[in-house]
């Protein structure tokens, strides 16, 4: 492979590209927002002028974009990947999108002699930075074998899960589990807090038991520290759950818990929290369980005084 193309330099894409660079590969990159591209060009990455330009100069193109419409634009749009593609090019879409979109892109690529893999990732910004992402791949074995060494520069777990689309089905399953875990963790920590028990003590007490998980270890400290800097944004997780629900509907599969958590995420987006980390689901639970106010504390004191007065009156009557 002479050069690798990389399209999409957001929170995840930029560190992923940097790990490929550390692995000794030459890269040509493009990003719709120039600032993201400027940062990596200064690190020895060649500047691409468009998706078409990147494809025309490379043997493998990796896309890391927010959703299906962005992938569609990057591949099929004016100056898109397929306009610059040559037979034998490998397109690896590492975006988290609908499996149906992945299959549509793969079919169009095949018509032009371009090989396609869908390879969404899990692990958020921290694992993108240290190169330990979980990468779930869909496509042909021979194509997977060709690019697996590249993927292993970005992830510690790289698994071929089936044909095209299987990678994104696996990612949707992952996102369901993560979302429901964060929601359950949020309920548990809010309950502990409202009962007057320190949330950090609860976290440390349960993390080694059956309730322990990677999600708990990563997200509980963020909740306790009130640190909602995005490693994975609420609006992106909502998008993933939407794709999961649409895929489930097409297969007549009921996902009641997924539906409930997606509604929480939509509510958080509506109040302007869509760009916070998905650990901020806890704020939705907190709003449904407000702490006692000064007024309610006064009311409790008043009730206590009234009870004392009634008892004294009863004693006088006796």
Residue pairs with C-beta under 8 A, 6 or more apart in sequence:
1 25
1 59
1 60
1 150
2 26
2 58
2 59
3 25
3 26
3 27
3 28
3 46
3 57
3 58
3 59
4 20
4 25
4 26
4 27
4 28
4 58
4 59
4 60
4 61
4 62
4 150
5 27
5 28
5 29
5 30
5 48
5 54
5 55
5 57
5 58
5 60
5 61
5 62
6 13
6 16
6 17
6 20
6 27
6 28
6 29
6 30
6 45
6 54
6 61
6 62
6 64
7 29
7 30
7 31
7 48
7 51
7 54
7 61
7 62
7 63
7 64
7 65
7 74
7 81
8 31
8 63
8 64
8 65
8 70
8 74
8 95
9 17
9 29
9 31
9 33
9 36
9 37
9 39
9 40
9 64
10 36
10 64
10 66
11 125
11 128
11 230
11 231
11 233
12 64
12 121
12 124
12 125
12 128
13 31
13 36
13 64
14 36
14 39
14 40
15 125
15 128
15 129
16 62
16 64
16 94
16 121
16 128
16 133
16 154
17 27
17 29
17 40
17 45
18 40
18 43
19 128
19 131
19 153
19 154
20 27
20 150
20 153
20 154
21 27
21 40
21 43
21 44
21 45
22 153
23 150
23 153
25 150
25 153
26 46
27 40
27 45
27 46
28 45
28 46
28 47
28 48
28 53
28 54
28 57
28 58
29 37
29 40
29 41
29 45
29 46
29 47
29 48
29 54
30 37
30 47
30 48
30 49
30 50
30 51
30 53
30 54
31 37
37 47
37 48
41 47
46 57
48 54
48 57
50 79
50 84
51 74
51 75
51 77
51 79
51 80
51 81
51 83
51 84
52 79
52 80
52 81
52 83
52 84
53 79
53 84
54 61
54 81
54 84
55 61
55 81
55 82
55 83
55 84
55 85
55 86
55 89
55 91
56 84
56 85
56 86
57 84
58 89
59 88
59 89
59 90
60 89
60 90
60 91
60 92
60 147
60 150
61 81
61 89
61 90
61 91
61 92
62 92
62 93
62 94
62 150
63 71
63 74
63 75
63 81
63 91
63 92
63 93
63 94
63 95
64 94
64 95
65 71
65 74
65 93
65 95
66 95
66 236
66 239
67 95
67 96
67 97
67 239
68 95
68 97
68 98
68 101
68 243
70 95
71 93
71 95
71 97
71 101
71 105
72 101
72 105
73 80
74 80
74 81
75 81
75 82
75 91
75 105
75 108
75 109
76 82
76 108
81 91
82 108
82 109
82 112
82 114
85 91
85 109
85 112
85 114
86 113
87 112
87 113
87 114
88 113
88 114
88 115
89 113
89 114
89 115
90 114
90 115
90 116
90 117
90 143
90 146
90 147
91 105
91 109
91 114
91 115
91 116
91 117
92 116
92 117
92 119
92 147
92 150
92 151
93 102
93 105
93 116
93 117
93 118
93 119
94 119
94 120
94 121
94 135
95 120
96 120
96 121
96 168
96 171
96 175
96 236
96 239
96 240
96 243
97 118
97 120
97 168
97 243
98 168
98 243
98 246
98 247
99 118
99 138
99 165
99 166
99 168
99 169
99 172
99 247
100 165
100 247
100 250
102 116
102 118
102 138
102 164
102 165
102 167
102 168
103 164
103 165
105 116
106 116
106 118
106 139
106 164
106 165
109 115
109 116
110 116
115 139
115 140
115 143
115 146
116 139
116 143
116 164
117 137
117 138
117 139
117 143
117 144
117 147
117 164
117 167
118 137
118 138
118 139
118 164
118 165
118 166
118 167
118 168
119 135
119 136
119 137
119 138
119 139
119 151
119 167
120 135
120 136
120 167
120 168
120 170
120 171
121 128
121 133
121 134
121 135
121 136
121 154
121 155
121 171
122 133
122 134
122 136
122 171
122 174
122 175
122 178
123 132
123 133
123 134
123 155
124 218
124 231
124 232
125 230
125 231
125 232
126 218
126 231
127 133
127 134
127 155
128 154
131 153
131 154
131 155
131 156
132 155
132 156
133 154
133 155
133 156
133 157
134 155
134 156
134 157
134 159
134 174
135 151
135 154
135 155
135 157
135 158
135 159
136 159
136 161
136 166
136 167
136 168
136 170
136 171
136 174
137 144
137 151
137 158
137 159
137 160
137 161
137 166
137 167
138 160
138 161
138 162
138 163
138 164
138 165
138 166
138 167
138 168
138 169
138 170
139 160
139 163
139 164
139 167
140 163
141 160
144 160
148 158
151 158
152 158
159 170
161 167
161 169
161 170
162 169
168 243
169 247
171 240
172 240
172 243
172 244
172 247
173 244
175 237
175 240
175 241
175 244
176 241
176 244
176 255
176 257
176 258
177 215
178 215
178 237
178 278
179 237
179 240
179 241
179 258
179 261
179 262
179 265
179 278
179 281
180 257
180 258
180 261
181 213
181 215
181 216
182 215
182 219
182 278
182 279
182 281
182 282
183 260
183 261
183 264
183 281
183 285
185 215
185 216
185 219
185 220
185 223
185 282
186 223
186 281
186 282
186 284
186 285
187 285
188 202
188 206
188 211
189 199
189 202
189 203
189 220
189 223
189 224
189 282
190 282
190 285
190 286
190 289
191 289
192 198
192 199
192 202
193 199
194 289
194 291
199 220
199 223
199 224
200 224
203 216
203 220
203 221
203 224
206 212
206 216
207 216
207 217
207 220
219 278
219 279
221 227
222 228
222 277
222 279
223 279
223 282
227 277
228 276
228 277
228 279
228 280
229 277
230 275
230 276
230 277
231 277
232 277
232 278
233 274
233 275
233 276
233 277
233 278
234 265
234 268
234 269
234 273
234 274
234 275
234 276
234 277
234 278
234 280
234 281
235 265
235 269
235 274
235 275
237 265
237 278
238 262
238 265
238 266
238 269
238 274
241 258
241 261
241 262
241 265
242 262
244 255
244 258
245 255
245 258
245 259
245 262
248 254
248 255
248 258
261 281
264 281
264 284
265 278
265 281
267 284
268 274
268 276
268 280
268 281
268 283
268 284
273 280
273 283
292 300
